[in-house]
Amino acid sequence: MVEQLLINDDNFYVPDANQLVTEDDTPVDNFASAKQQRLLVSSLYSSLQNQIFLAEANVGIYYIYKQSPIVPDVFLSLNVQVPDNWWEKQNRCYMLWEFGKTPEVAIEIVSNREGDELKSKLRIYEQMRVSYYVVYDPTRQLGEQQLRIYELRGARYFETPETWLEQVGLGLTLWQGGFEGRQDIWLRWCYQDGTVLPTGDERAEVAQQRAEMAEQRAESAEQRAQLLAERLRAMGIDPDAL
């Protein structure tokens, strides 16, 4: 049991971080979930470089005294960041009393029927007052619906068909394509027009394509100039004298 630590004369207590289990080295349960988590987190950091936020996968969130943490597959918390001294015990995971707020988004990726994503986890995130709770069920373990989004309205979650998360300024979409050499249907962040947030590799690929197009345009312009010069010479005009 975690003991309370007195920190001031007003009898305000927070748990002693040295007595909390901030990591237990439990591995993720499958390759697909690990890759999906990596896609969701990495695309945020590669695309929102001018914003302050914290996004992580499989990092515990301590949300209430004397309770074990909940460990979402992915979470997003705006306007916070990990302290520089992240090896200190109180900074190794997401403790609400340290960050001062709950994450805006919690995402659970369903791989079996053991996670209780639609009952106990939903109630926990609702109690935490996470603005959006997302359940992605790629293999339809919980029913025919692959993507469920719950929005906090007052004190309760309500399932919504809207995939645009207004309070976050981002949306979610199911996207078919390749990521890290694997073709599949992926859950991805998107802008309001539906364009997905690119990963670092995708940004680099687009930059390379643009560079190649610019090079092709330059070569084409040079070829046209050479052709024009040849025509002028055939007409007895020195193009270098123009």
Disulfide bonds with the S-S distance in Angstrom:
none
